[in-house]
Amino acid sequence: MQCEDLLETLFRIQNQFDADTFMEQKYRAVQALLECIPREAIASVATRIQDTEASVGEKVFLFEVIGNAAQALSSKLISENKAESSPAKT
């Protein structure tokens, strides 16, 4: 399954069984895709945000996920840069 297809499924899926952690799991799945393959995932998320069928709540949800994924990616980048710039211990 391609990233775009997986995100489309995640956008459409509903909590049919009233699972307590449904939204948290959905959130974590979208965020994981944004962190692992950001270039592919952000295009689908941006398209969904612009979709007139997406509710305001879903759009807010997606903006929040984008923000958290960006924060996680920048933290990872900062950590990697610090590791590269610190002197090697012998």
N, C-alpha and C positions, 0 to 999 in steps of 0.2 A: 504494500500500500504506500502510495506516495504521500509526502508531507501535506500537500494540498488536500488530498482526499481524506486523510486522517483529521485534519483541522475542520474540514467541512462536516464530517461526522460528529466531531465534538461540538460544533456550533449548533447542530440540529438535535442532538440527543437530549432527552427529557428525563427527569427523575420519576419514572413510572412506578417505582416500587418504594417511594418515600425513604430512600436510604439517607441516613443521618449525615453522612460525609460526602454526599454526591457532589455538591458544588466545590468543596475543597479538592476532591479528586480531579474534577474537571479542570479546575484552576491549575493544579499542579501539572496536569498533562499538557495543557496549553503552554505553561511557562517552560516546561522541559523542552518542548519543541522549539520555542523561541531561543532558549539558551544553547541547545545543541546544533540547530541548523537555522540560525537567525535570518540569513538572506532569503531562504525559501519560505520560512514561516511568516515573516513580517508582511510579505506581499499578500498572503491569504488573509491575515488578520486585518490589514488595512482595507482590503476589499470588503470584508465583512462589516467593518465599522461604517463604511460608506453605503452599505446595502440598506435600502429603505425598509426591508422586512425585519431588520435587526431592531430590537427594542432599545429604548434608552438605557435600561438596566443592563442589557447585554453589552452595549457600547461602553458603559462605565466599567463593567467587568473587564473588558478587553483592554481598556486604557490602563487599568490597575495592573493587569498581568504584564503589559508591555513595560510599565515603569519598574516593576519588581525584577523582570528579566534583565532589563538594561542595568539596573543596580547590581545584580548578581554578576553580569558579564564584566562590568567595569571593576568590580572588586577582584574578580579573577585576574583581569589584566593587570591591575595594580600589584597584586601578589606576585604574578609572574615577572613583572618588571623589577620589583624589589629583589627577587631571587636572582635575577640575571645581573643586577648591579652590585650585589653584595660580594665582597672578596671571598675567594675560595679558601676554606680552612685546610691546612695541611697537617 
